[in-house]
Amino acid sequence: MKNRFPQSLFYIFIGVILLGAIGVRLYKISSPVADWHSWRQADTASVSYLYVRDGIDILYPRYFDVSSIQTSYINLEGWRFVEFPFFNIAHAIGYKYVGAGYSFDEWGRLISIASSVVTTFVLFLLGWRVIGRFGGLVAAFVYAFLPYNIFFTRVILPEPMGVMFAVLGLYFGVVYFDTFKKKYLIPTVIFFACALLMKPFFAFFAFPLVYMAWREYGIIGILKQKVLLLSFSGVLIPFFVWRGWMNYETRFIGIPFFAWAFNGDGIRFRPSFWNWIFAERIAKMILGMWGVVPLSVGFLYSIKKYPVIFFSALGMLCYLSLVATANVRHDYYQTMIVPAIALCVAAGVDWFISHAPFHKFATTVFVAFSMCMMILVGWYQIRDNYQVNHGEIIAAGEAVQKLTSEDSRVIAPYNGDTAFLYQTKRFGWPVVDRSIDEMITLGADYFVSVNYDADTNNFMKLFKTVEKTNQYIILDLHERL
């Protein structure tokens, strides 16, 4: 589409989009970590919390869960070796040294919001370079205001920051292959190295760069390009060093199970896989049904017109196929594919407006209506994610902090969900996974429960009650009745 507006006006538009992106993500920013996917947020936030309390130790990140649930090993030190702790370092520094009146949990969300705003702006630049200024605005708009993406880029998770690194790496890589100025390789290497340190799956963002290198040099020619080989090594070496460190000596006990994520339940390419990923998640939850048309048109249009966008989408399809089980089980795993979706939708809108396959005005109205409906229907799908359904874990957690010492260890059973344990701000167990006497031997000091189930009623007969309400009960495991 031809750019019919002065360039300064486009900067005003992107400024409004960026401010709007911040504004919508501040919705319920003060909510406790007890909303959707609170268990995963709690694991991330607890690493940051311990950085604030005990000091930042980059090489030894820890969290509150000392059970064997996530790793199969008893993890009494609470090692947490997953992503490199870029997010946690920023979270801890922001809260401890900037503060600005925001709570600890709010700072975690602010870090994700800041990351998403950077990603929005870079998508504008990438879309501008590939499609044009209008396409860049549409890509930024879609990324900023998709309700699914609003929620999952204001959570306390590493994914928004990882996506930011990957999109920055992609942008500078595209600029390099457009200009062949080596200065653009430096940020490409740095940002992709950071992205892979957070999650190796971010390598799928490099698909367009692989295509551009192949188009320019061919397969054999790439192997003769020393600068590309050095860049490739610069991206991979930090990743392998970190992974080697994680697996050295006894630190492997802090690495959660991960093999299940690929195809642990055999769901890949089965009918349920296609239904969950492409119908329930992409079509319904992310695109609110109405965004499917511009997405599909944009994908097809980009095959010849915008290969950067096509290969971005192809990379995400490969990611969804490889990490099949995790993408079906957990909707936050699709956070990675939203930039490619935004670019495809932008390409589709560009085609509709430029080609006007029907009446020009009618086509424009239809596209605008589709975008509005995409957001409205998407909001209907995602609105319940903000709800906090179990406020009792917050009350119980506050009581534990008030009544126990900081070095106490607690059993906070919540079906293995660490959200309750996080509220206590104590190391411990999110489930009773062995006999109570064994858990006491391992260091358990208190038992706190928000469910008066069989275990709780049994332990009430064995141990002294520290505090009991209609919401929770706390037992001293060192005071037998």
Secondary structure, 3 states (H helix, E strand, C coil): CCCCCCHHHHHHHHHHHHHHHHHHHCCCCCCCCCCCCHHHHHHHHHHHHHHHHHCCCCCCCECCECCCCCCCCCCCCCECCCCCCHHHHHHHHHHHHHCCCCCHHHHHHHHHHHHHHHHHHHHHHHHHHHCCHHHHHHHHHHHHHCHHHHHHCCCCCCHHHHHHHHHHHHHHHHHHHHHCCHHHHHHHHHHHHHHHHHCHHHHHHHHHHHHHHHHHHHHHHHHHCHHHHHHHHHHHHHHHHHHHHHCCCCHHHHCCCCCHHHHCCCCCCCHHHHHHHHHHHHHHHHCCCCCHHHHHHHHHHHCCCCHHHHHHHHHHHHHHHHCHHHHHHCHHHHHHHHHHHHHHHHHHHHHHHHHCCCCHHHHHHHHHHHHHHHHHHHHHHHHHHHCCCCCHHHHHHHHHHHHCCCCCCEECCCCCCCHHHHHHCCCEECCCCCCHHHHHHCCCCEEEECCCCHHHHHHHCCEEEEEECCCCEEEEEEEEC
